[in-house]
Amino acid sequence: MINRVLAVVALLATCGPALAGEFDLHVKACHDAAWAQDEFKDIPNAGVSAYPGGFDDKTFYAYWIVDWDELQVAGKCIMDLKEPTNLKLTDFRK
Protein backbone atom coordinates (compact mmCIF):
# COMPACT_ATOMS: atom_id res chain seq x y z
CA MET A 1 0.00 0.00 0.00
CA ILE A 2 2.77 2.43 0.90
CA ASN A 3 4.46 1.70 -2.44
CA ARG A 4 1.31 2.72 -4.30
CA VAL A 5 1.05 5.96 -2.35
CA LEU A 6 4.69 6.77 -3.05
CA ALA A 7 4.22 5.96 -6.74
CA VAL A 8 1.24 8.33 -6.98
CA VAL A 9 3.13 11.09 -5.16
CA ALA A 10 6.12 10.64 -7.48
CA LEU A 11 3.88 10.72 -10.55
CA LEU A 12 2.12 13.89 -9.43
CA ALA A 13 5.42 15.56 -8.59
CA THR A 14 6.79 14.92 -12.09
CA CYS A 15 3.63 15.60 -14.14
CA GLY A 16 2.49 18.81 -12.47
CA PRO A 17 5.39 21.02 -13.56
CA ALA A 18 5.26 19.63 -17.10
CA LEU A 19 1.68 20.82 -17.54
CA ALA A 20 2.17 24.16 -15.80
CA GLY A 21 3.10 26.14 -18.93
CA GLU A 22 0.94 24.26 -21.42
CA PHE A 23 -1.52 27.12 -21.95
CA ASP A 24 0.81 30.13 -21.59
CA LEU A 25 0.11 31.24 -25.18
CA HIS A 26 -3.64 31.10 -24.53
CA VAL A 27 -3.35 33.26 -21.41
CA LYS A 28 -1.08 35.73 -23.24
CA ALA A 29 -3.57 35.93 -26.12
CA CYS A 30 -6.33 36.73 -23.63
CA HIS A 31 -4.19 39.40 -21.96
CA ASP A 32 -3.30 40.99 -25.28
CA ALA A 33 -6.90 40.94 -26.52
CA ALA A 34 -8.13 42.67 -23.38
CA TRP A 35 -5.31 45.21 -23.49
CA ALA A 36 -6.06 45.97 -27.17
CA GLN A 37 -9.57 47.22 -26.37
CA ASP A 38 -9.94 50.96 -27.03
CA GLU A 39 -11.03 51.54 -23.44
CA PHE A 40 -7.79 50.10 -22.06
CA LYS A 41 -5.22 51.21 -24.66
CA ASP A 42 -3.73 53.91 -22.40
CA ILE A 43 -3.29 51.60 -19.41
CA PRO A 44 0.20 50.14 -18.93
CA ASN A 45 0.83 46.43 -19.33
CA ALA A 46 0.89 46.04 -15.53
CA GLY A 47 -2.76 47.13 -15.31
CA VAL A 48 -4.02 44.11 -17.27
CA SER A 49 -3.84 40.55 -15.94
CA ALA A 50 -5.01 37.22 -17.34
CA TYR A 51 -5.38 33.85 -15.65
CA PRO A 52 -6.19 30.34 -16.90
CA GLY A 53 -9.77 29.35 -16.23
CA GLY A 54 -10.13 25.81 -17.56
CA PHE A 55 -10.90 23.82 -20.67
CA ASP A 56 -13.07 21.12 -22.16
CA ASP A 57 -12.62 18.96 -25.28
CA LYS A 58 -12.45 21.87 -27.73
CA THR A 59 -12.41 25.14 -25.79
CA PHE A 60 -10.02 26.95 -23.43
CA TYR A 61 -11.25 29.61 -21.01
CA ALA A 62 -9.16 32.37 -19.43
CA TYR A 63 -10.14 35.32 -17.27
CA TRP A 64 -8.82 38.86 -17.57
CA ILE A 65 -8.81 41.72 -15.10
CA VAL A 66 -8.06 45.40 -15.57
CA ASP A 67 -7.25 47.09 -12.28
CA TRP A 68 -5.68 50.48 -12.73
CA ASP A 69 -6.40 53.64 -10.76
CA GLU A 70 -10.18 53.94 -10.58
CA LEU A 71 -10.86 51.44 -13.37
CA GLN A 72 -11.71 47.89 -12.34
CA VAL A 73 -13.12 45.60 -15.02
CA ALA A 74 -13.10 41.83 -15.53
CA GLY A 75 -14.10 39.42 -18.26
CA LYS A 76 -13.52 36.08 -19.91
CA CYS A 77 -11.76 34.87 -23.05
CA ILE A 78 -13.02 31.85 -24.94
CA MET A 79 -10.76 30.26 -27.58
CA ASP A 80 -9.82 27.04 -29.33
CA LEU A 81 -8.10 24.51 -27.10
CA LYS A 82 -5.35 23.51 -29.54
CA GLU A 83 -4.29 27.05 -30.49
CA PRO A 84 -5.20 30.48 -29.14
CA THR A 85 -7.35 31.33 -32.16
CA ASN A 86 -11.02 32.21 -32.68
CA LEU A 87 -10.79 34.29 -29.53
CA LYS A 88 -14.01 35.73 -28.09
CA LEU A 89 -13.70 38.37 -25.38
CA THR A 90 -16.54 38.94 -22.93
CA ASP A 91 -16.88 41.77 -20.44
CA PHE A 92 -18.67 40.98 -17.17
CA ARG A 93 -20.17 44.49 -17.08
CA LYS A 94 -22.38 43.67 -20.07
N, C-alpha and C positions, 0 to 999 in steps of 0.2 A: 504493500500500500504506500509506504513512504517513497519507494522508487517511482511510483506513478505521479505522486505529488511533485517530487523533484523534477521529473521529466516535463510536466506541465509548466512549472515555474521557469525552467530553462527555455522552453519553447516560447513562452510569452516574453521573456527577457530578450530573446533574439529577434522575434518578429515585430514587436512594437516599434522599435526605432526604424526598421526598414520601411514601414508604412507611414511614418510620420510626415515625410515630405511628398507623399504621392500626389497630393492635390494642390501643391504650392502655386502652380500656374493658374488653376481655377480661382484661387483666392486672390491672386494678383489681378486677374482679369476683372473680378468683381470690384476690387479696390479702384482700379483704373476707370472702370465704367461709371462708378459713383462720382469719382473726382472729376470726370469729364463733363458732368452736368453743368449747364450754364450757371445755376444757382451756387455751385461750389467752386467755380473756376478760380476765384481769387483766394481761396483757402490754401494754406501750405499743405504739403504732403502729410505732415504730422497730424493734421486735423481730420484725416479720413482713415478709418480702420476697417478691415474686413477679416472675418473669421469663418472657418469651415462650419457648415451646418449639418450636413449629412448627404446621403445619396441612396438611390434605389437602382434598379436594373439599368436605366437609361439616363437618369437625371442626377446632377449634382446641385446642391443648394449651399449657398454661402450667405452670410449676413454682413451688412455694412453699417457703419455708424459714422456720422459726422458730428464732432463735438469740438466746436471752436468758438470762443468768446460766448456770445449769447445764442448761437445757433446749435441746436441739438436735434438731429434727424436720424432716423434709422430706416433700414429697408432690407430687402432680400434679393439675391441674384439667383436665377434659375438658368442652368446651362447643360449642355450635353455632358455625359459622364466621361466619355473617352477623350474629348478635347474641349477646351473652354471656348466653344463656339455656340452660336444661336443663343446668345446671352439675352435674357429678359431681366430688366431691373424694375423692382417694385419699391414703392415708397409707402411706409406704414402710415403716413399722414393722410393718404388718399383712400 
